[in-house]
Amino acid sequence: MKKIVALFDIHAPYNINLKPVLNFMSDFKPDRVIFGGDSIDLAYLSHWQTLSPGKWINHDVHTDFSNMRDLIQSIKAKIKPSNIDYLIGNHELWLEQFTDKFPYLRTHLDLAEGLKSSILGVNIVPLNNSLKVGNLHFIHGIYCNDQHAKKTVLAYQRCVRYGHCHDYQVYSVVSPMDTHKVYNAMSCGCLCNRNAEYNHGRPNRWINGFYVAYIQDNGDFTDYFVPIIRNRFVWGGKTYE
């Protein structure tokens, strides 16, 4: 049996305190750690910010790369997973979109190079590609309508785990031709600040949390979304905070 932890939408440096999650991972010892996309925020490279460059004067992509490398190295050193996967999210895509406009910066803004993925042994999964582990499929996420879990499972017809929407939502479908064939999609929350600046204090449905799965040798699985409330959660009777 394999154990998985997936971390969606960290949006560093706007992440919540990750220490409780990392302490849990040290105890849980996952075989595979999945960064589920939008792990780095990179808002200063977004096409939405082209009219306010001065706002981001204190931000530095190389610092963001370095901090993410440090997080990955810490996980490798303390938890020693067999695999680390990094899904590209729409925020990481801004690196590519920015260098399409300014191609002479491509070597400075390359994600694989910035994360030293080949050195650290990180598998980078392109945007909208799925990572298959057992009978589970991991993507960053595509839809963000009110019933995005329903739309995702109907579109993929697989068991899909994703982020992107920052909320927790599950929808299942069962084949009338084979009632043993059950698919579901799960949106797995986020690990970023729930009061994003661009939201200007408006209410949202975001929830902090992360994803855990046990995958059997035949691909069957048991999985959980672990909500984080006021930067604490309970697993196996132990409180992490």
C-alpha positions in Angstrom: 0.0 0.0 0.0 1.2 3.5 -0.9 0.5 6.7 1.0 0.0 10.1 -0.7 -0.2 13.7 0.5 -1.3 16.3 -2.0 -0.9 20.1 -1.3 -3.1 22.3 -3.5 -2.8 26.1 -4.0 -0.1 27.1 -1.6 0.3 30.4 -3.4 3.6 31.1 -1.7 4.4 33.6 -0.3 0.7 34.1 0.6 0.5 30.6 2.2 -0.7 29.9 5.7 1.7 28.5 8.2 2.7 25.1 6.8 4.5 23.8 9.9 1.5 21.8 11.1 1.2 20.1 7.7 4.9 19.4 7.6 4.8 18.0 11.1 1.9 15.7 10.1 3.9 14.6 7.0 6.9 13.7 9.2 4.6 11.4 11.2 2.6 10.1 8.3 5.6 9.4 6.1 3.9 9.6 2.6 5.5 7.6 -0.2 4.5 10.4 -2.6 4.0 14.1 -2.2 2.1 16.0 -4.8 2.2 19.8 -5.2 -1.1 20.4 -6.9 -0.5 23.6 -8.8 -0.4 27.3 -8.0 2.2 26.5 -5.4 3.9 29.8 -6.2 1.7 32.8 -6.6 3.7 34.8 -9.1 1.0 37.5 -9.3 3.5 40.1 -10.4 3.9 38.2 -13.8 0.2 38.0 -14.4 -1.4 39.8 -17.4 -3.9 41.2 -14.8 -1.1 43.3 -13.3 0.4 45.0 -16.3 -1.0 48.4 -15.3 0.5 48.3 -11.8 4.1 47.3 -12.0 5.2 49.5 -9.0 3.0 47.4 -6.7 5.4 44.5 -7.0 8.7 46.2 -6.6 9.6 44.1 -3.6 8.9 40.8 -5.2 11.5 38.6 -6.8 11.0 35.5 -8.8 14.4 34.1 -7.9 13.5 34.4 -4.2 10.2 32.6 -4.8 12.0 29.8 -6.7 14.6 29.6 -3.8 11.9 29.4 -1.1 10.0 26.7 -3.0 13.3 24.7 -3.5 13.9 25.0 0.3 10.4 23.6 1.0 11.0 20.7 -1.4 14.5 20.0 0.0 13.1 20.0 3.5 10.4 17.5 2.5 13.0 15.3 0.9 15.3 15.4 3.9 12.8 14.9 6.7 10.1 12.8 5.0 12.0 11.0 2.2 9.1 10.3 -0.2 9.9 8.1 -3.2 8.2 10.6 -5.5 7.6 14.3 -5.6 5.3 15.7 -8.3 4.7 19.3 -9.2 1.6 20.0 -11.2 1.6 23.3 -13.2 -1.2 25.6 -12.3 -2.6 28.6 -14.0 -0.3 30.8 -11.8 2.8 28.9 -12.9 1.6 29.3 -16.5 2.1 33.0 -16.1 5.9 32.3 -16.3 5.4 30.9 -19.8 3.0 33.7 -20.9 5.4 36.4 -19.6 8.4 34.9 -21.5 6.3 34.7 -24.7 6.2 38.5 -24.5 9.8 38.8 -23.4 11.6 35.7 -24.8 15.1 37.0 -23.7 14.0 36.3 -20.1 13.2 32.6 -20.7 16.3 31.2 -19.1 15.7 33.3 -16.0 12.0 32.4 -15.6 12.0 28.7 -16.5 10.2 26.8 -13.7 12.1 23.5 -14.1 15.4 25.4 -13.9 14.2 27.6 -11.1 13.2 24.6 -9.0 16.3 22.6 -10.0 13.8 19.8 -10.7 16.3 17.5 -12.4 18.6 17.8 -9.4 15.9 17.5 -6.8 14.2 14.7 -8.6 10.9 16.5 -9.0 8.5 15.4 -11.7 6.8 18.4 -13.3 3.4 17.8 -14.8 2.2 20.2 -17.5 -1.0 22.2 -17.0 -4.2 20.2 -17.7 -2.2 16.9 -17.9 -3.3 14.4 -15.3 -1.1 12.5 -13.0 -2.4 8.9 -12.6 -1.6 7.2 -9.3 -3.5 3.9 -8.9 -7.1 4.6 -9.9 -6.8 8.3 -9.0 -6.1 11.1 -11.4 -4.6 14.4 -10.1 -5.0 17.7 -12.0 -4.7 21.3 -11.0 -8.3 22.0 -11.9 -10.2 23.5 -14.8 -13.7 24.5 -13.8 -14.7 27.0 -11.1 -18.5 27.2 -11.5 -20.8 26.5 -8.5 -20.9 22.8 -9.2 -17.3 22.3 -10.5 -16.9 18.8 -8.9 -20.0 17.6 -10.9 -18.7 19.2 -14.1 -15.2 17.7 -13.5 -16.4 14.1 -12.9 -18.8 14.2 -15.8 -16.1 15.5 -18.1 -13.3 13.1 -17.1 -15.4 10.0 -16.1 -12.6 9.1 -13.7 -11.8 9.6 -10.0 -10.2 13.1 -10.1 -8.6 15.1 -7.3 -7.9 18.8 -7.9 -7.5 22.3 -6.5 -7.9 25.6 -8.3 -11.2 26.6 -6.7 -9.8 26.7 -3.2 -12.9 25.1 -1.7 -14.0 21.5 -0.7 -16.5 19.9 -2.9 -17.3 16.3 -3.9 -19.6 14.8 -6.6 -20.0 11.1 -7.5 -21.6 9.3 -10.4 -22.5 5.7 -10.7 -22.9 3.9 -14.0 -26.5 2.4 -14.4 -24.9 -0.3 -16.5 -22.4 -1.3 -13.9 -23.2 -0.2 -10.3 -19.7 -1.2 -9.2 -18.3 1.5 -11.4 -18.2 4.7 -9.3 -16.4 7.8 -10.2 -16.1 11.0 -8.1 -14.3 14.3 -8.2 -13.0 16.1 -5.2 -11.9 19.7 -4.9 -9.2 19.7 -2.1 -9.2 23.2 -0.6 -6.1 25.4 -0.5 -3.2 26.3 1.7 -3.2 30.0 1.1 -4.5 33.0 2.9 -8.3 33.0 2.7 -8.6 36.8 2.5 -6.8 37.5 -0.8 -6.0 41.1 -1.5 -7.7 41.0 -4.9 -10.9 39.9 -3.3 -11.2 43.1 -1.4 -12.8 41.5 1.7 -15.7 39.9 -0.2 -17.0 36.6 1.1 -15.8 33.4 -0.5 -16.1 29.7 -0.1 -12.4 28.9 0.3 -11.3 26.5 3.0 -7.8 25.6 4.1 -6.8 22.0 4.1 -4.9 19.2 2.3 -5.4 15.7 0.9 -4.4 12.3 2.1 -4.8 8.9 0.3 -4.0 5.3 0.8 -3.6 3.4 -2.4 -3.7 -0.4 -2.5 -1.6 -2.5 -4.9 -4.7 -3.0 -7.2 -5.2 0.7 -7.5 -8.2 1.0 -5.2 -8.0 3.7 -2.6 -9.3 5.3 0.5 -8.9 9.1 0.7 -9.6 12.1 2.9 -9.7 15.8 2.8 -8.2 17.2 6.0 -9.7 20.7 6.9 -7.5 23.2 8.7 -9.4 25.5 11.0 -7.5 28.4 12.7 -4.3 26.7 11.6 -4.9 23.4 13.4 -6.3 20.0 12.6 -6.6 16.6 14.2 -5.4 13.3 12.6 -5.4 10.0 14.4 -6.3 11.6 17.7 -3.3 14.0 17.5 -3.7 17.7 17.2 -1.3 19.5 14.8 -0.9 23.3 15.3 
